[in-house]
């Protein structure tokens, strides 16, 4: 693949480990998870609150998935980026949750270099940053 074929115009195929420092700098990260645990859900269901949930979700996704290979989801309801290490990021502007909040899923199921990140689903909600 040549320059420009990777998400964000990266010059090489990135792993999540390469993008983790930027995510940790901009978003709360503790114990392998971003944001806060969603009340009443398992630890892998997360919430990040902001003034503009859609813009925040898009920034999180763009930062984490930088240098990956992006494609549309088969159902047309979002995009997925495959990273060099096997990690996948999925971004949906409107999730299936009752509030239809934007969501980013991080799957490390096939990852060879997780950078200590666990699989998680993050919903971006309106609130104080």
C-alpha positions in Angstrom: 0.0 0.0 0.0 1.2 3.5 -0.7 1.0 6.7 1.2 -2.5 8.0 1.6 -4.2 4.6 1.6 -3.9 4.5 5.4 -6.4 6.4 7.6 -5.4 10.0 8.1 -2.8 9.9 5.3 -0.3 7.9 7.5 2.8 6.7 5.7 2.7 3.2 7.1 0.3 0.7 8.6 -0.1 1.5 12.3 -0.9 -0.7 15.3 -3.0 0.4 18.3 0.2 0.6 20.3 1.5 3.4 18.0 -1.6 5.5 18.6 -2.1 4.8 22.3 0.0 7.7 23.6 -2.2 10.2 21.8 -5.4 8.6 23.0 -4.1 8.5 26.6 -3.1 12.2 26.4 -6.6 13.3 25.2 -8.9 10.9 27.1 -9.1 9.4 30.6 -7.5 6.0 30.7 -7.2 3.7 33.6 -6.8 0.0 34.0 -6.8 -0.7 30.3 -10.1 1.2 29.7 -11.1 4.6 28.4 -13.7 6.9 30.1 -15.8 5.7 32.9 -17.7 2.4 33.4 -21.3 2.7 32.3 -23.5 2.4 35.4 -25.2 -1.0 35.6 -23.0 -2.6 32.9 -19.9 -4.7 32.7 -16.5 -3.1 32.9 -16.1 -3.1 29.1 -19.1 -0.8 28.6 -17.7 2.7 28.8 -18.9 6.4 28.7 -17.1 9.5 27.7 -19.0 12.7 28.3 -18.4 15.9 26.3 -20.1 19.1 25.1 -20.3 17.6 21.5 -20.5 13.8 21.7 -20.4 13.3 18.0 -17.3 15.4 17.5 -15.6 13.8 20.5 -16.4 10.3 19.2 -15.1 11.1 15.8 -11.9 12.5 17.2 -11.4 9.5 19.5 -11.9 7.2 16.5 -9.7 9.2 14.1 -6.9 9.3 16.7 -7.1 5.6 17.7 -7.6 4.3 14.1 -4.9 6.5 12.5 -2.8 4.6 10.1 -5.3 1.7 9.7 -7.3 0.5 6.8 -10.8 1.9 6.9 -13.9 0.5 5.2 -17.7 1.0 5.4 -19.6 -1.5 7.5 -21.7 -4.0 5.5 -24.9 -2.6 7.0 -23.9 1.0 6.1 -24.3 2.2 9.7 -20.7 3.1 10.3 -17.0 2.4 9.5 -14.4 -0.1 10.6 -10.7 0.3 10.6 -8.3 -2.7 10.8 -5.0 -2.0 12.4 -1.6 -3.7 11.6 -1.6 -5.7 14.8 -5.2 -7.1 14.3 -7.0 -4.6 16.5 -10.2 -3.2 15.0 -11.9 0.1 15.6 -15.6 0.6 14.7 -17.3 4.0 14.6 -21.1 4.5 14.5 -22.7 8.0 14.6 -25.8 6.6 16.1 -25.6 3.4 18.2 -28.4 1.0 19.0 -28.7 2.2 22.5 -31.9 4.0 23.6 -30.2 7.5 23.4 -28.7 6.6 20.0 -25.4 8.0 21.2 -22.3 7.8 19.0 -20.1 4.8 19.8 -16.6 3.5 19.2 -15.8 -0.2 19.7 -12.3 -1.4 20.2 -11.7 -5.1 19.6 -8.4 -6.7 20.5 -9.6 -10.2 19.9 -7.1 -10.7 17.0 -4.5 -8.2 18.3 -0.8 -9.1 18.6 0.1 -5.7 20.2 -2.7 -4.4 22.4 -0.6 -1.8 24.2 -2.5 -3.0 27.4 -5.9 -1.9 26.0 -8.9 -4.3 26.6 -11.8 -4.8 24.2 -14.5 -2.2 25.0 -17.5 -0.3 23.7 -17.5 3.4 24.4 -20.6 5.6 24.2 -20.1 9.3 23.8 -22.7 11.3 25.8 -23.6 14.9 26.5 -22.2 16.1 29.7 -19.4 17.9 31.4 -15.9 17.2 30.2 
